[in-house]
Amino acid sequence: MVSSKNLLYRSLSRFADPTVLFPAIAVLLLSVIWTATVELVKVKYADAQREAALSNRELLGTYEAQVVRALREIDQSLNLIKYWYERDGGRRTLAELKERGLLLPDLLFTVSIADRRGTVIDSTAALPRASIAEEDYFRSQRDSDAFFVGRPPRGAADETNLQFSRRLNAADGSFDGAVIVTVGAGYFVSGYETAKFGEHGVLAIVGTDGIMRVRRSGEAQFAGDAVNYGTAISNVVAVDSEATISANSWDGVKRWTSARELYGFPLAILVGLSVEEQLAGAQREARTYWWRAGAGSLLVIVLTALLGRLSWQLAQSRLREGEIKLEHAKRVEYLAYHDGLTGLPNRSMFSKLLSQSISEAHRYGRRLAVAFLDLDRFKQINDTLGHAAGDQLLQDVAKRLKFCVRESDTVARLGGDEFVVLLPELNDVKDAAVIAEKILSAIAKPFILIGHEFRVTASIGISAYPLDGLDEQTLTKNADVAMYKAKAEGKNNFQFYSESLNTNSLERLTLESSLRHALEHQEFRLRYQAKRDMHSGRITGMEALLRWEHPDLGLVAPMQFIPVAEESSLMLPIGKWVLRTACAQNVAWQKAGAPRLKIAVNLTGRQFFDEHLIDDVSAILESTGMEAHLLEFEISERLLIRDVESTLRVLSRLKSLGIGIAIDDFGTGYSSLATLQRFPLNTIKIDRSLVAGLCAGAENMEFAESVIAMGKNLSLTVVAQGVETRAQAEFLREHACDELQGFYLNRPLPPDEFAKLLLANDADADDKIESESRSA
């Protein structure tokens, strides 16, 4: 044993010899210098790349604003001349508009009017002799009335002009010519600044047909190049995506390139920054760092040879190491009982504090409360803005919570977006409501995340000692149950725990557990209810209605299990099953000889905003052979106006597939005519509560009339659902409602029975209405 210790001591003494220790230190220092230099060079390159990508994005936004402003001015001028021409039958001249100051400036723009044969009959410039009848910007207006941008010839764009046109209609609506605005292509890339873009940057406008209207790089301008639109405009949908590095197809230069489709115009803009130019500064700095690393290495070698106080330095190093270990131990102990993100006590610390508070409350006969808090729709913010913004939100919420409570109270974070507040020493449990109201008010105030203002809400559940539990686990569980009750009540509120909540919670868990196996066990059924023409009585379509036949509970109403499926993410697979089954059934009916009618399928909020919705719908249509124009999606009016911009994007993509869009439960969401006009809708379905109230008084009738009138003003098909009596049907017929649906004519039927109804849908529909109404 003694010899082993002596051997260890001799080894350590040999290592302390300056001839061994100094070279070892020199090697270590040289490794640090060169490792740090390599990492620093990497950081500089990364910073340069990040700045280039950010600059590219800022330039894209600036260029988009400039181009959109110019296009809107051009389109506004086209529409003004179109309105002027069509209102007065072409008797007015451009000179009159110019005198009124309503035309674009002659210095940059030329405005012309061509008759139906393509002959320019009026212009702010000299009239051309040649006809424009064969030009694409004139021919495109014969069959459509849309803003069109002509294709320029391929080549240098210095003398190239771009033509923008709109259709002119005669009094009977027939084609009567076109109005054209001509402007130099260089006008749209005049904002190219070499100081910002360099000599090899790029500004370009690309048509959705893949033809570049104009492109500028340095001082050179080009037009008419053909590109792959899907590749060149790779991030049109992801508006906030970062610029990507790619070798541009037109000149092979590697650039940070980003693009954005211009809403309302058949164009996209493209901005690119040369990788070589943007990284030139980082390369110069890298050369400086390599030179400095070499000089530093030489200095280390010289200084290492002169070290004479190694033992003192070694002692100081050991002392510092001991201090670091002590700080680390303290940090580990702190993190064991605190949340690393917010600095609040974590679950372990809260459990100890609550147990201690329960013991004190029992000893001194006091009361306490536990408030369980969960942020509403936090996952949406986390997924949309990123985890960095989500972490910032959690930190800000933690600060507001601490500001809302007393010094004796404790705020803890249990994990995710769940917080809990311990409220000891309460005179009355109702005092917890005051603090809950204060918390809700504080959280409802706007948060600033990534430079923008956002609002969130919270749901709070409260349990009290000793009324709702005598131990830490029971109190926390019951507060959690009450919190879910607050979410079920519409969120942004608080609820106190009660025994009935616990019962409802157990029922919900049982229902959710069964729901997870319902698809696997084939317990879902579809029933089909006919929609009939209001006047002829013929079946014009049908709606697929979901039913759940539970083996033990029997028939479970949709209003019971749909909300559970929505909150537990089960609605997505269930919704795809409904869509696939309904489409396959409609195709089967058609093959059996039934008429080709539209089938309507309901979409819930979770389905509508699912990022895979469009792909799933396309795949189902293809696999079932269902024609897209025979499918109609029904969405609620409240869902329609929840997030107008996001809703508009989804509806536009569905509409592009040929699918019809119907508003369900119309008349309960208070959407305005101006809002509805923005959406590509086909049908509105009057809410059954409005139909049921038709015989309840004049006020209900007037409201129903206004809803029908709104649908007519939008040129939409108006369907009344929930029609159960002859009086309701007669009222709706008298007020020009298009179609009806309800028990008055047909109840929801299984597929085989509904097939018979479809095959019997003949010309004697009026007699059928009468007989079916009597049987109903």
C-alpha positions in Angstrom: 0.0 0.0 0.0 2.8 2.4 0.9 4.7 1.6 -2.3 1.6 2.4 -4.4 1.3 5.8 -2.8 5.0 6.5 -3.4 4.6 5.5 -7.0 1.7 7.9 -7.4 3.6 10.7 -5.7 6.7 10.2 -8.0 4.4 10.3 -11.1 2.8 13.6 -10.0 6.2 15.0 -9.2 7.5 14.1 -12.7 4.6 15.8 -14.3 5.3 18.9 -12.3 8.8 19.1 -13.8 9.0 22.3 -16.0 10.4 20.3 -18.9 7.2 18.3 -19.1 4.6 20.8 -17.8 5.6 23.8 -19.9 5.4 22.0 -23.3 2.1 20.5 -22.2 0.8 24.0 -21.4 2.1 25.3 -24.7 0.3 22.6 -26.7 -2.9 23.2 -24.8 -2.7 27.0 -25.4 -2.0 26.5 -29.1 -5.0 24.1 -29.3 -7.2 26.7 -27.7 -6.0 29.5 -30.0 -6.5 27.6 -33.2 -9.8 26.0 -32.0 -11.1 29.5 -31.0 -9.9 30.9 -34.3 -11.6 28.2 -36.3 -14.8 28.7 -34.3 -14.6 32.5 -34.7 -14.2 32.3 -38.4 -17.3 30.0 -38.5 -19.2 32.5 -36.4 -18.2 35.4 -38.7 -19.3 33.4 -41.7 -22.6 32.5 -40.0 -23.2 36.1 -39.0 -22.5 37.2 -42.6 -24.9 34.6 -43.9 -27.6 35.5 -41.3 -27.2 39.3 -42.2 -27.4 38.5 -45.9 -30.6 36.4 -45.4 -32.1 39.2 -43.2 -31.2 41.9 -45.7 -32.7 39.8 -48.5 -35.9 39.5 -46.6 -36.1 43.2 -45.8 -35.3 44.1 -49.5 -38.1 41.6 -50.5 -40.6 43.4 -48.3 -39.5 46.9 -49.6 -39.6 45.7 -53.2 -43.0 44.1 -52.7 -44.5 47.3 -51.4 -43.1 49.3 -54.3 -44.3 46.9 -57.0 -47.7 46.4 -55.4 -48.2 50.2 -55.1 -47.4 50.6 -58.8 -49.6 47.7 -59.9 -52.5 49.0 -57.9 -52.2 52.4 -59.4 -52.2 50.8 -62.9 -55.1 48.6 -62.1 -57.0 51.5 -60.5 -56.5 53.5 -63.8 -57.6 50.5 -65.9 -60.7 50.1 -63.8 -61.5 53.8 -63.9 -61.2 54.0 -67.7 -63.3 50.7 -67.9 -66.0 52.2 -65.7 -65.9 55.5 -67.6 -66.0 53.8 -71.0 -68.8 51.3 -70.2 -71.0 53.8 -68.4 -71.0 56.3 -71.3 -70.8 53.7 -74.1 -67.4 54.8 -75.2 -68.3 58.4 -76.0 -65.8 59.8 -73.6 -62.1 60.3 -74.6 -58.9 59.9 -72.7 -58.3 63.6 -73.2 -61.3 64.3 -70.9 -59.9 62.1 -68.2 -56.5 63.6 -68.6 -58.0 67.1 -68.2 -59.5 65.9 -64.9 -56.2 64.7 -63.7 -57.4 61.1 -63.5 -54.8 59.4 -65.8 -51.3 58.2 -64.9 -48.5 60.6 -65.9 -47.6 60.7 -69.6 -43.9 60.8 -68.8 -43.9 57.1 -67.7 -47.2 55.6 -68.8 -49.2 55.4 -72.1 -52.9 54.7 -71.8 -54.7 53.3 -74.9 -58.1 52.0 -75.8 -58.6 49.3 -78.5 -61.9 48.4 -80.1 -63.1 44.8 -80.4 -61.1 44.3 -83.6 -57.8 45.3 -82.0 -57.6 48.7 -83.5 -56.3 51.4 -81.1 -59.0 54.1 -81.2 -57.7 56.4 -78.5 -54.4 56.9 -76.7 -52.4 59.4 -74.7 -49.6 58.9 -77.2 -49.6 58.8 -81.0 -52.0 56.2 -82.4 -50.1 53.1 -83.7 -50.9 52.1 -87.3 -50.6 48.3 -86.7 -53.4 46.3 -85.1 -52.9 44.7 -81.7 -55.5 42.0 -82.3 -52.9 39.3 -82.1 -51.1 40.5 -79.0 -51.5 38.3 -75.9 -52.6 41.2 -73.7 -55.5 41.9 -76.1 -56.5 38.3 -76.9 -56.6 37.4 -73.2 -59.5 39.8 -72.6 -61.8 38.2 -75.2 -62.8 35.4 -72.9 -62.1 36.8 -69.4 -62.3 40.0 -67.4 -59.1 39.8 -65.5 -56.0 42.0 -64.9 -53.4 40.7 -67.5 -49.7 41.4 -68.0 -48.4 40.9 -71.5 -45.4 38.8 -72.2 -42.4 40.9 -73.3 -40.0 39.7 -76.1 -36.9 38.0 -74.8 -33.7 40.1 -74.7 -32.4 43.3 -73.1 -35.1 45.2 -71.3 -33.7 48.7 -71.7 -36.2 49.6 -74.5 -38.8 46.9 -73.6 -42.3 47.9 -72.5 -44.8 46.0 -70.4 -48.5 46.1 -71.3 -51.3 45.8 -68.6 -54.9 45.3 -69.9 -58.5 44.9 -68.8 -61.6 44.0 -70.8 -64.2 46.5 -72.0 -67.8 45.4 -72.3 -70.6 46.6 -74.4 -74.0 47.4 -72.9 -75.1 43.8 -73.5 -72.0 42.4 -71.7 -70.2 41.3 -74.9 -66.6 42.0 -75.6 -66.1 45.6 -76.8 -62.3 46.0 -76.7 -59.6 46.5 -74.1 -57.9 49.3 -72.2 -54.1 49.1 -72.1 -51.5 50.8 -69.9 -48.0 50.6 -71.3 -44.9 51.4 -69.2 -41.2 50.7 -69.6 -40.1 47.4 -68.0 -37.2 49.2 -66.4 -39.7 51.2 -64.3 -40.2 48.1 -62.1 -36.5 47.6 -61.3 -35.5 51.2 -61.0 -35.1 50.7 -57.2 -32.0 48.6 -57.8 -29.2 50.2 -55.7 -25.7 48.8 -56.2 -24.9 49.8 -52.6 -27.6 47.3 -51.4 -27.6 44.7 -54.1 -24.0 44.7 -55.3 -23.0 44.1 -58.9 -24.5 40.6 -59.0 -27.7 40.9 -57.0 -31.0 40.5 -58.8 -34.5 42.1 -58.8 -37.1 40.4 -60.9 -40.8 40.2 -61.7 -42.0 36.8 -62.7 -45.4 35.9 -64.2 -47.3 32.8 -63.0 -46.8 31.5 -66.5 -43.0 31.3 -65.8 -42.0 34.2 -68.0 -39.9 36.9 -66.5 -41.4 40.3 -67.2 -38.2 42.1 -66.2 -34.9 41.2 -64.4 -32.1 43.5 -63.4 -28.6 42.5 -62.2 -26.2 45.3 -61.8 -26.8 47.8 -64.7 -28.0 45.1 -67.1 -31.8 44.6 -67.6 -33.4 41.6 -69.3 -37.0 40.5 -70.1 -38.7 37.5 -71.5 -36.6 34.7 -69.8 -38.5 31.5 -69.2 -38.1 29.9 -65.8 -39.6 27.0 -63.8 -42.1 28.9 -61.8 -42.5 26.2 -59.1 -38.7 26.1 -58.6 -38.0 29.8 -58.9 -40.8 30.8 -56.5 -40.2 27.9 -54.1 -41.3 29.8 -50.9 -44.3 31.7 -52.2 -46.7 30.0 -49.7 -44.3 30.2 -46.7 -44.2 34.0 -46.6 -42.0 34.2 -43.6 -39.5 31.5 -44.7 -35.8 32.4 -44.8 -34.0 33.1 -48.1 -32.3 30.0 -49.6 -29.0 29.7 -51.4 -29.3 28.4 -55.0 -27.6 28.8 -58.3 -30.1 30.9 -60.4 -31.0 29.1 -63.7 -30.7 32.2 -65.8 -27.0 33.1 -65.1 -25.7 30.3 -62.8 -24.8 32.8 -60.0 -25.2 31.6 -56.5 -27.4 33.9 -54.5 -29.6 34.1 -51.4 -32.9 34.1 -53.2 -36.4 34.7 -51.9 -39.7 35.3 -53.6 -43.2 36.3 -52.8 -46.4 36.0 -54.8 -48.3 39.2 -55.2 -51.8 38.9 -53.8 -54.4 39.8 -56.4 -52.0 39.9 -59.4 -50.7 37.0 -61.6 -47.1 38.0 -60.7 -44.4 37.2 -58.2 -41.4 39.2 -57.2 -37.9 37.8 -56.7 -34.9 39.3 -54.8 -31.4 37.8 -54.8 -28.1 38.7 -53.2 -24.8 37.3 -54.5 -23.2 34.9 -52.1 -19.7 35.8 -53.2 -20.3 39.6 -52.7 -22.1 39.1 -49.3 -19.3 36.9 -47.9 -16.4 39.1 -49.2 -16.2 41.0 -45.9 -16.2 37.8 -43.8 -13.4 36.4 -46.0 -11.3 39.5 -45.3 -11.9 39.2 -41.6 -11.0 35.4 -41.7 -7.6 36.2 -43.3 -7.0 38.7 -40.4 -7.9 36.1 -37.8 -5.6 33.5 -39.3 -2.7 36.0 -39.3 -3.5 36.9 -35.7 -3.6 33.3 -34.7 -0.2 32.7 -36.1 1.2 35.7 -34.3 -0.5 34.6 -31.1 0.9 31.1 -31.4 4.4 32.5 -31.7 3.9 34.7 -28.6 2.6 31.7 -26.6 5.7 29.7 -27.5 8.0 32.5 -26.4 6.1 33.2 -23.2 5.8 29.5 -22.2 9.6 29.2 -22.3 9.9 32.2 -19.8 7.4 31.0 -17.2 9.0 30.7 -13.8 6.3 30.8 -11.4 4.5 27.7 -12.4 3.8 26.4 -8.9 2.0 29.6 -7.9 -0.1 29.6 -11.1 -1.0 26.0 -10.6 -2.2 26.7 -7.0 -4.3 29.6 -8.3 -5.7 27.4 -11.0 -6.7 24.7 -8.4 -8.3 27.4 -6.2 -10.4 28.6 -9.1 -11.4 25.1 -10.0 -12.7 24.6 -6.4 -14.8 27.7 -6.6 -16.2 26.6 -10.0 -17.2 23.3 -8.5 -18.9 25.0 -5.6 -20.9 27.3 -7.9 -21.8 24.3 -10.0 -23.1 22.4 -7.0 -25.2 25.5 -6.0 -26.5 25.7 -9.5 -27.5 22.0 -9.6 -29.3 22.4 -6.3 -31.1 25.5 -7.6 -32.2 23.7 -10.8 -33.5 20.7 -8.8 -36.2 22.9 -7.3 -36.6 25.7 -9.9 -37.7 26.0 -13.5 -34.8 26.8 -15.7 -36.7 29.0 -18.1 -38.8 31.2 -15.8 -36.9 30.9 -12.5 -40.2 29.9 -10.7 -40.4 27.0 -8.3 -40.9 23.7 -10.2 -43.2 20.8 -9.5 -40.9 19.3 -6.8 -40.6 22.6 -4.9 -44.3 23.3 -5.2 -45.2 19.9 -3.9 -43.1 20.5 -0.8 -44.4 24.0 -0.2 -48.0 22.8 -0.6 -47.5 19.9 1.8 -46.0 22.2 4.3 -48.8 24.8 3.9 -51.4 22.0 4.3 -49.7 20.9 7.6 -49.7 24.5 8.9 -53.4 25.1 7.8 -54.4 21.9 9.6 -52.5 22.9 12.8 -53.9 26.4 13.0 -57.3 25.9 11.4 -56.6 28.0 8.3 -57.8 27.8 4.7 -55.8 27.8 1.5 -56.5 27.5 -2.2 -54.7 26.1 -5.2 -55.2 27.8 -8.6 -54.2 25.7 -11.6 -53.6 27.9 -14.7 -53.2 26.8 -18.4 -52.6 29.2 -21.3 -55.3 29.0 -24.1 -54.0 28.1 -27.6 -50.4 28.3 -26.5 -49.5 25.4 -28.9 -50.7 27.6 -31.8 -48.3 30.4 -30.8 -45.5 28.0 -30.3 -46.0 26.3 -33.7 -46.6 29.6 -35.5 -43.9 31.9 -34.0 -41.4 29.3 -32.9 -40.1 28.0 -29.6 -38.1 31.1 -28.9 -41.2 33.3 -29.0 -43.0 30.6 -26.9 -40.3 30.7 -24.3 -40.4 34.5 -24.2 -44.2 34.3 -23.7 -43.8 31.9 -20.8 -41.2 34.2 -19.1 -43.5 37.2 -19.5 -46.5 35.3 -18.1 -44.4 34.3 -15.1 -43.5 37.9 -14.4 -47.2 39.0 -14.6 -48.3 36.2 -12.3 -45.7 37.2 -9.6 -47.0 40.7 -9.9 -50.6 39.6 -9.3 -50.1 37.7 -6.1 -49.2 38.5 -2.5 -45.7 38.1 -1.0 -47.0 35.1 1.0 -48.3 33.4 -2.2 -46.3 31.1 -4.4 -46.3 30.9 -8.2 -44.8 27.7 -9.8 -44.4 26.3 -13.2 -45.3 22.6 -13.5 -44.2 22.3 -17.2 -45.2 23.4 -20.6 -47.8 26.2 -20.3 -49.1 25.0 -17.0 -48.7 27.2 -13.9 -50.0 26.8 -10.4 -50.5 29.4 -7.6 -50.6 28.5 -3.9 -52.7 30.9 -1.9 -52.2 30.3 1.8 -53.8 32.1 4.8 -57.2 32.9 3.1 -59.9 34.4 5.3 -62.5 33.2 2.8 -62.1 30.9 -0.2 -63.9 33.5 -2.3 -60.9 35.7 -1.9 -59.2 33.4 -4.5 -61.7 34.6 -7.1 -60.3 38.2 -6.7 -56.8 37.0 -7.4 -58.0 34.8 -10.3 -59.8 37.9 -11.9 -56.6 39.9 -11.4 -54.6 37.2 -13.1 -57.0 36.9 -16.1 -56.9 40.7 -16.5 -53.1 40.8 -16.4 -52.6 38.0 -18.9 -55.2 39.4 -21.3 -53.1 42.5 -21.9 -51.0 42.3 -25.1 -47.6 40.7 -25.3 -44.8 41.9 -27.6 -43.3 38.8 -29.3 -40.7 39.1 -32.1 -41.6 42.7 -32.5 -45.3 42.2 -32.9 -48.3 42.5 -30.5 -50.1 39.3 -29.6 -52.8 38.4 -27.1 -53.4 35.2 -25.2 -55.9 34.2 -22.5 -55.8 31.7 -19.7 -58.2 29.2 -18.0 -58.0 28.8 -14.3 -59.3 26.0 -12.0 -59.4 26.6 -8.2 -59.6 24.0 -5.4 -59.7 24.8 -1.7 -58.5 23.2 1.5 -60.1 21.5 3.3 -63.3 21.5 1.2 -61.9 20.0 -1.9 -59.1 17.8 -0.6 -56.9 17.1 2.4 -53.6 16.3 0.6 -51.3 17.8 -2.0 -52.2 15.4 -4.8 -56.0 15.7 -4.4 -55.9 19.5 -4.3 -53.8 19.7 -7.4 -55.8 17.1 -9.3 -59.1 18.8 -8.4 -57.8 22.2 -9.4 -56.8 20.6 -12.8 -60.3 19.3 -13.2 -61.8 22.7 -12.5 -59.4 24.2 -15.1 -60.7 21.9 -17.8 -64.2 23.0 -16.9 -63.0 26.6 -17.4 -61.8 25.6 -20.9 -65.1 23.9 -21.7 -66.9 27.1 -20.7 -65.2 29.1 -23.4 -61.7 29.7 -21.9 -60.6 33.0 -20.4 -62.4 32.4 -17.1 -62.0 30.6 -13.8 -64.0 27.8 -12.2 -64.2 26.4 -8.6 -64.0 22.7 -8.2 -67.1 20.7 -7.4 -67.9 17.0 -7.1 -70.0 17.2 -10.3 -66.9 18.3 -12.2 -65.0 15.2 -11.2 -67.9 13.1 -12.3 -68.0 14.8 -15.7 -64.2 14.5 -16.0 -64.4 10.7 -15.5 -67.2 10.5 -18.0 -65.2 12.5 -20.5 -62.1 10.2 -20.0 -64.3 7.1 -20.5 -65.8 8.6 -23.7 -62.4 9.6 -25.0 -61.0 6.2 -24.3 -63.8 4.5 -26.3 -63.5 7.1 -29.0 -59.9 6.1 -29.6 -61.0 2.6 -30.6 -64.2 3.6 -32.5 -62.6 3.8 -35.9 -60.7 0.5 -35.4 -63.8 -1.3 -34.3 -65.9 0.2 -37.2 -68.4 1.8 -34.9 -69.0 5.0 -36.9 -71.9 5.3 -39.4 -72.9 7.8 -42.0 -76.5 8.9 -42.5 -77.5 11.0 -45.5 -80.1 13.7 -45.6 -81.5 15.1 -48.8 -81.5 18.7 -49.9 -84.5 19.6 -52.2 -85.3 22.4 -54.5 -87.8 24.7 -52.9 -90.1 24.9 -55.9 -89.7 21.6 -57.9 -89.1 19.4 -54.9 -86.4 17.5 -56.7 -83.4 16.3 -54.7 -80.5 18.6 -55.5 -77.9 17.1 -53.2 -77.3 15.5 -49.8 -75.4 16.0 -46.6 -73.3 13.3 -44.9 -74.0 13.1 -41.1 -71.8 11.3 -38.7 -73.2 8.9 -36.1 -71.5 6.7 -33.4 -73.0 3.4 -32.4 -71.3 2.6 -29.1 -71.5 -1.1 -28.2 -72.4 -0.2 -24.6 -73.8 3.3 -24.6 -75.8 2.9 -27.8 -76.2 5.8 -30.2 -74.0 8.7 -29.0 -75.1 12.2 -30.2 -72.5 14.1 -32.3 -72.7 17.0 -29.8 -71.3 14.7 -27.1 -68.3 13.2 -28.9 -67.3 15.8 -31.6 -66.0 18.3 -28.9 -64.0 15.5 -27.3 -62.6 14.4 -30.7 -61.7 18.1 -31.4 -59.7 18.6 -28.2 -58.0 15.2 -28.3 -56.8 15.4 -32.0 -58.9 12.4 -32.8 -61.0 14.5 -35.2 -58.4 14.4 -37.9 -58.5 10.6 -38.6 -62.3 10.6 -38.0 -62.8 13.4 -40.5 -60.7 11.7 -43.1 -62.8 8.5 -42.7 -66.0 10.5 -43.1 -64.7 12.2 -46.3 -63.4 9.0 -47.8 -66.6 7.1 -47.0 -68.9 9.8 -48.3 -67.0 10.2 -51.5 -66.9 6.5 -52.1 -70.6 6.2 -51.4 -71.5 9.0 -53.9 -69.4 7.3 -56.6 -71.1 4.0 -55.9 -74.6 5.6 -56.2 -73.6 7.1 -59.5 -72.4 3.8 -60.8 -75.8 2.3 -59.7 -77.6 4.8 -61.9 -78.4 7.5 -59.4 -78.1 11.1 -60.6 -74.7 12.9 -60.2 -75.5 15.2 -57.2 -73.3 17.1 -54.8 -72.6 15.7 -51.4 -71.8 18.0 -48.5 -69.3 17.1 -45.7 -68.8 19.1 -42.5 -65.3 20.4 -41.6 -64.5 21.2 -37.9 -62.0 23.9 -36.9 -59.2 21.4 -36.3 -59.7 19.8 -39.7 -60.0 23.2 -41.5 -56.7 24.5 -40.1 -54.8 21.2 -40.4 -51.7 21.8 -42.6 -52.3 18.5 -44.5 -55.9 19.2 -45.4 -55.4 20.0 -49.0 -53.1 17.0 -49.6 -55.5 14.7 -47.8 -58.5 15.9 -49.8 -56.7 15.6 -53.1 -55.6 12.0 -52.2 -59.1 11.0 -51.2 -60.7 12.4 -54.4 -58.1 10.6 -56.5 -58.4 7.2 -54.7 -62.3 7.2 -54.7 -62.7 8.6 -58.2 -64.9 11.4 -56.9 -65.3 14.5 -59.0 -64.2 17.5 -57.1 -67.1 19.7 -58.2 -69.5 17.2 -56.7 -68.0 17.7 -53.2 -69.0 20.6 -50.9 -67.5 21.4 -47.6 -69.6 23.0 -44.9 -67.9 25.2 -42.3 -69.5 27.2 -39.5 -69.9 30.9 -39.7 -68.0 31.4 -36.5 -65.0 29.5 -37.9 -65.2 31.6 -41.1 -64.5 34.9 -39.2 -62.1 33.5 -36.5 -59.0 34.3 -38.6 -60.1 35.9 -41.8 -56.7 35.9 -43.6 -55.9 32.3 -42.8 -59.4 31.2 -43.7 -59.2 33.0 -47.0 -56.0 31.2 -47.9 -57.5 27.8 -47.1 -60.8 28.5 -48.9 -58.9 29.7 -52.0 -56.9 26.5 -52.2 -60.0 24.4 -51.8 -61.8 26.4 -54.4 -58.9 26.0 -56.8 -59.5 22.2 -56.6 -63.1 22.8 -57.8 -64.7 22.1 -54.4 -67.8 24.0 -53.3 -67.9 26.0 -50.1 -71.0 26.4 -47.9 -71.4 28.4 -44.6 -73.2 26.2 -42.0 -75.3 27.7 -39.2 -75.5 31.0 -41.0 -77.1 33.9 -39.1 -75.5 33.2 -35.7 -72.0 34.6 -36.2 -72.8 38.2 -37.0 -70.5 38.3 -40.1 -70.9 41.4 -42.2 -71.7 41.6 -46.0 -68.3 43.2 -46.6 -66.6 40.3 -44.8 -68.5 37.6 -46.7 -67.8 39.2 -50.0 -64.1 38.4 -49.5 -64.6 34.6 -49.4 -65.1 32.3 -52.5 -68.5 30.9 -51.3 -71.2 28.9 -53.1 -73.9 28.3 -50.5 -75.2 29.6 -47.2 -77.3 27.4 -44.9 -79.6 29.2 -42.6 -79.2 28.1 -39.0 -82.0 25.8 -37.7 -82.6 28.1 -34.8 -83.7 30.9 -37.2 -85.9 28.4 -39.1 -87.5 27.1 -35.8 -88.3 30.7 -34.7 -90.2 31.7 -37.9 -93.5 31.1 -36.3 -92.6 32.7 -33.0 -93.0 36.4 -34.0 -92.5 39.1 -36.6 -89.0 39.9 -35.3 -87.8 36.4 -36.1 -89.4 36.5 -39.6 -87.7 39.9 -40.4 -84.3 38.5 -39.3 -84.8 35.4 -41.5 -85.8 37.7 -44.4 -82.6 39.8 -44.0 -80.4 36.6 -43.9 -82.0 35.4 -47.1 -81.6 38.8 -48.7 -77.9 38.9 -47.8 -77.4 35.5 -49.5 -79.2 36.7 -52.6 -77.1 39.9 -52.7 -74.0 37.7 -52.7 -75.4 35.6 -55.5 -75.2 32.5 -53.3 -77.5 29.4 -53.1 -79.6 29.8 -49.9 -80.5 26.6 -48.1 -82.8 26.4 -45.0 -81.9 23.5 -42.7 -84.0 22.1 -39.9 -87.3 22.6 -41.7 -89.9 20.6 -39.8 -93.4 22.1 -40.7 -95.4 23.1 -43.7 -95.7 26.7 -42.4 -91.9 27.0 -42.3 -91.6 25.6 -45.8 -94.3 28.0 -47.2 -92.6 31.0 -45.6 -89.2 30.1 -47.0 -90.7 29.5 -50.5 -92.5 32.9 -50.4 -89.2 34.6 -49.6 -87.2 33.1 -52.4 -85.2 30.6 -50.4 -83.5 28.2 -52.9 -83.4 24.8 -51.2 -84.6 23.2 -47.9 -83.4 20.4 -45.7 -85.1 18.8 -42.7 -87.5 16.3 -41.2 -90.4 17.9 -43.1 -89.3 16.0 -46.2 -86.6 13.5 -45.2 -84.9 12.2 -42.1 -81.2 11.1 -42.3 -81.2 7.7 -43.9 -78.7 4.8 -44.1 -76.9 4.4 -47.5 -79.2 1.6 -48.9 -82.4 3.5 -48.0 -81.1 6.8 -49.4 -80.1 5.0 -52.6 -83.8 4.1 -53.1 -84.7 7.7 -52.5 -82.2 8.9 -55.1 -83.4 6.4 -57.8 -87.0 7.6 -57.2 -86.1 11.2 -57.7 -88.2 11.7 -60.9 -90.2 14.4 -62.4 -93.2 13.8 -60.1 -91.4 15.6 -57.3 -94.3 17.8 -56.3 -96.5 14.8 -55.5 -93.6 13.3 -53.7 -93.3 16.3 -51.4 -96.9 16.1 -50.5 -96.8 12.4 -49.7 -93.5 12.6 -47.9 -94.7 15.6 -45.8 -97.8 13.6 -44.7 -95.7 10.6 -43.8 -93.3 12.8 -41.9 
